[in-house]
Amino acid sequence: MYICICNAVTDRDIVRAAEAGARSADDLAHELGVGLGCGRCTSCAKSLLVETVTRLARAPGEAVSTA
């Protein structure tokens, strides 16, 4: 699903960024361009990032699925 339409960023892109070490909205903006267009995606992207980081912390080494 697209999270950031302006920069064609999907939920999977955000999960991959979290797996690669992204931990803040600034990280997502720098790495993917999230929030740099209209900004409407920022809250959804932050929520998905927090959810993914939480899952990663609970199960280190396991793959995270967004399916």
Backbone as a printed PyTorch tensor [residue, N CA C, xyz], in Angstrom:
tensor([[[  0.8540,  -1.1660,   0.0000],
         [  0.0000,   0.0000,   0.0000],
         [  0.9050,   1.2360,   0.0000]],

        [[  0.4850,   2.2410,  -0.7600],
         [  1.2470,   3.4860,  -0.7770],
         [  0.9930,   4.2760,   0.4960]],

        [[  2.0550,   4.7200,   1.1180],
         [  1.9810,   5.5650,   2.2990],
         [  2.2130,   7.0110,   1.8910]],

        [[  3.2140,   7.2370,   1.0480],
         [  3.5550,   8.5780,   0.5610],
         [  3.3460,   8.5960,  -0.9460]],

        [[  2.2640,   9.2020,  -1.3740],
         [  1.9490,   9.2630,  -2.8010],
         [  2.9300,  10.1830,  -3.5260]],

        [[  3.3030,  11.2800,  -2.9040],
         [  4.2000,  12.2570,  -3.5400],
         [  5.5110,  11.6250,  -3.9900]],

        [[  6.0250,  10.6760,  -3.2010],
         [  7.3140,  10.0560,  -3.4990],
         [  7.2130,   8.5610,  -3.7530]],

        [[  5.9900,   8.0710,  -3.9600],
         [  5.7350,   6.6600,  -4.2870],
         [  6.3950,   5.7080,  -3.2890]],

        [[  6.2150,   5.9790,  -1.9930],
         [  6.7780,   5.1440,  -0.9370],
         [  5.6810,   4.2340,  -0.4000]],

        [[  5.9910,   2.9500,  -0.3530],
         [  5.0190,   1.9790,   0.1270],
         [  5.3070,   1.5760,   1.5710]],

        [[  4.3670,   0.8620,   2.1550],
         [  4.5690,   0.3390,   3.5000],
         [  5.7730,  -0.5970,   3.5390]],

        [[  5.9800,  -1.3450,   2.5050],
         [  7.1310,  -2.2580,   2.4520],
         [  8.4510,  -1.4920,   2.4310]],

        [[  8.4570,  -0.3450,   1.7480],
         [  9.6600,   0.4960,   1.7470],
         [  9.9960,   0.9650,   3.1560]],

        [[  8.9780,   1.3310,   3.9170],
         [  9.1910,   1.8040,   5.2820],
         [  9.6680,   0.6730,   6.1770]],

        [[  9.0990,  -0.5110,   6.0110],
         [  9.5380,  -1.6720,   6.7900],
         [ 10.9980,  -1.9830,   6.4690]],

        [[ 11.3570,  -1.9550,   5.1980],
         [ 12.7540,  -2.2200,   4.8130],
         [ 13.6860,  -1.1730,   5.4060]],

        [[ 13.2600,   0.0880,   5.4000],
         [ 14.0800,   1.1540,   5.9830],
         [ 14.2730,   0.9190,   7.4750]],

        [[ 13.2240,   0.4970,   8.1740],
         [ 13.3310,   0.1940,   9.6060],
         [ 14.2860,  -0.9690,   9.8350]],

        [[ 14.1890,  -1.9800,   9.0080],
         [ 15.0890,  -3.1330,   9.1220],
         [ 16.5410,  -2.7240,   8.8720]],

        [[ 16.7280,  -1.6820,   8.0660],
         [ 18.0760,  -1.1940,   7.7520],
         [ 18.5740,  -0.1660,   8.7680]],

        [[ 17.7040,   0.1870,   9.7340],
         [ 18.1630,   1.0680,  10.8030],
         [ 17.4300,   2.3850,  10.9680]],

        [[ 16.4650,   2.6920,  10.1230],
         [ 15.6960,   3.9340,  10.2830],
         [ 14.9370,   3.8940,  11.6070]],

        [[ 14.9950,   4.9810,  12.3560],
         [ 14.3390,   5.0160,  13.6660],
         [ 13.5400,   6.2920,  13.9020]],

        [[ 13.5080,   7.2070,  12.9440],
         [ 12.7790,   8.4540,  13.1450],
         [ 12.1640,   8.9310,  11.8310]],

        [[ 11.2590,   9.8970,  11.9570],
         [ 10.6560,  10.5020,  10.7710],
         [ 11.7350,  11.1750,   9.9280]],

        [[ 12.7400,  11.7430,  10.5730],
         [ 13.8490,  12.3530,   9.8350],
         [ 14.6060,  11.3110,   9.0240]],

        [[ 14.7850,  10.1250,   9.5930],
         [ 15.4340,   9.0420,   8.8510],
         [ 14.6290,   8.6920,   7.6030]],

        [[ 13.3110,   8.5930,   7.7520],
         [ 12.4520,   8.2620,   6.6120],
         [ 12.4810,   9.3730,   5.5600]],

        [[ 12.5000,  10.6080,   6.0110],
         [ 12.5680,  11.7350,   5.0740],
         [ 13.8810,  11.7020,   4.3030]],

        [[ 14.9750,  11.4690,   5.0180],
         [ 16.2910,  11.4590,   4.3880],
         [ 16.4470,  10.2870,   3.4270]],

        [[ 16.0180,   9.0980,   3.8480],
         [ 16.2290,   7.8910,   3.0600],
         [ 15.2130,   7.6960,   1.9440]],

        [[ 13.9500,   8.0760,   2.2100],
         [ 12.8760,   7.7730,   1.2590],
         [ 12.1390,   8.9940,   0.7280]],

        [[ 12.3220,  10.1380,   1.3550],
         [ 11.5970,  11.3360,   0.9400],
         [ 10.2200,  11.4580,   1.5640]],

        [[  9.9340,  10.6340,   2.5600],
         [  8.6180,  10.6480,   3.2180],
         [  8.3930,  11.9980,   3.8930]],

        [[  7.2580,  12.6070,   3.6160],
         [  6.8830,  13.8570,   4.2640],
         [  7.4590,  15.1070,   3.6300]],

        [[  8.2140,  14.9690,   2.5640],
         [  8.8410,  16.1370,   1.9600],
         [  7.9790,  16.7950,   0.8910]],

        [[  6.8690,  16.1440,   0.5260],
         [  5.9410,  16.7250,  -0.4420],
         [  4.8500,  17.4660,   0.3110]],

        [[  3.6600,  16.9300,   0.2760],
         [  2.5120,  17.5840,   0.9250],
         [  2.5130,  17.3750,   2.4380]],

        [[  3.1580,  16.3050,   2.9240],
         [  3.2540,  16.0450,   4.3570],
         [  2.1150,  15.2550,   4.9580]],

        [[  1.1270,  14.9060,   4.1760],
         [ -0.0320,  14.1800,   4.7130],
         [  0.2920,  12.7620,   5.1690]],

        [[  1.3930,  12.2220,   4.7040],
         [  1.7570,  10.8420,   5.0150],
         [  2.5170,  10.7020,   6.3330]],

        [[  2.9640,  11.8000,   6.8880],
         [  3.8940,  11.7560,   8.0090],
         [  3.3770,  10.9500,   9.1930]],

        [[  2.1660,  11.1820,   9.6250],
         [  1.6650,  10.4740,  10.8110],
         [  1.5170,   8.9790,  10.5520]],

        [[  1.0490,   8.5970,   9.3840],
         [  0.9050,   7.1840,   9.0490],
         [  2.2790,   6.5190,   8.9570]],

        [[  3.2220,   7.2070,   8.3360],
         [  4.5810,   6.6640,   8.2090],
         [  5.2250,   6.4910,   9.5780]],

        [[  5.0410,   7.4650,  10.4630],
         [  5.5960,   7.3630,  11.8170],
         [  4.9850,   6.1750,  12.5580]],

        [[  3.6850,   6.0080,  12.4500],
         [  3.0140,   4.8890,  13.1180],
         [  3.5410,   3.5530,  12.6270]],

        [[  3.6880,   3.4160,  11.3260],
         [  4.2100,   2.1760,  10.7610],
         [  5.6560,   1.9530,  11.1960]],

        [[  6.4420,   2.9960,  11.2460],
         [  7.8280,   2.8780,  11.6910],
         [  7.8990,   2.3960,  13.1410]],

        [[  7.1090,   3.0070,  14.0140],
         [  7.0950,   2.6090,  15.4300],
         [  6.6420,   1.1550,  15.5710]],

        [[  5.6050,   0.7860,  14.8590],
         [  5.1010,  -0.5920,  14.8990],
         [  6.1820,  -1.5760,  14.4430]],

        [[  6.8720,  -1.2420,  13.3790],
         [  7.8980,  -2.1280,  12.8380],
         [  9.0950,  -2.2260,  13.7700]],

        [[  9.5480,  -1.1030,  14.3110],
         [ 10.6790,  -1.1130,  15.2320],
         [ 10.3340,  -1.9180,  16.4810]],

        [[  9.1100,  -1.8000,  16.9420],
         [  8.6620,  -2.5730,  18.1050],
         [  8.7120,  -4.0640,  17.7960]],

        [[  8.2300,  -4.4540,  16.6300],
         [  8.2720,  -5.8650,  16.2350],
         [  9.7090,  -6.3580,  16.1180]],

        [[ 10.5720,  -5.5380,  15.5610],
         [ 11.9760,  -5.9210,  15.4250],
         [ 12.6280,  -6.1120,  16.7900]],

        [[ 12.2700,  -5.2680,  17.7430],
         [ 12.8470,  -5.3540,  19.0810],
         [ 12.3910,  -6.6200,  19.8020]],

        [[ 11.1660,  -7.0380,  19.5470],
         [ 10.6290,  -8.2390,  20.1820],
         [ 11.2270,  -9.5170,  19.6260]],

        [[ 11.5240,  -9.5160,  18.3320],
         [ 11.9830, -10.7400,  17.6790],
         [ 13.1960, -10.4420,  16.8080]],

        [[ 14.3260, -10.1580,  17.4280],
         [ 15.5190,  -9.8590,  16.6470],
         [ 15.9230, -11.0400,  15.7560]],

        [[ 16.2860, -10.7190,  14.5180],
         [ 16.7120, -11.7450,  13.5970],
         [ 15.6080, -12.3680,  12.7810]],

        [[ 14.3640, -12.1160,  13.1480],
         [ 13.2490, -12.6610,  12.3830],
         [ 12.8270, -11.6750,  11.3060]],

        [[ 12.3770, -12.1660,  10.1930],
         [ 11.8830, -11.3170,   9.1160],
         [ 10.5540, -10.7030,   9.5330]],

        [[ 10.3420,  -9.4760,   9.1360],
         [  9.0890,  -8.7790,   9.4220],
         [  8.2460,  -8.7740,   8.1740]],

        [[  7.0240,  -9.2310,   8.2760],
         [  6.1290,  -9.2900,   7.1330],
         [  5.0580,  -8.2200,   7.2460]],

        [[  4.7330,  -7.5930,   6.1020],
         [  3.6590,  -6.5940,   6.0890],
         [  2.4350,  -7.1460,   5.3810]],

        [[  2.4560,  -8.4270,   5.0510],
         [  1.3430,  -9.0220,   4.3230],
         [  0.1420,  -9.2030,   5.1870]]])
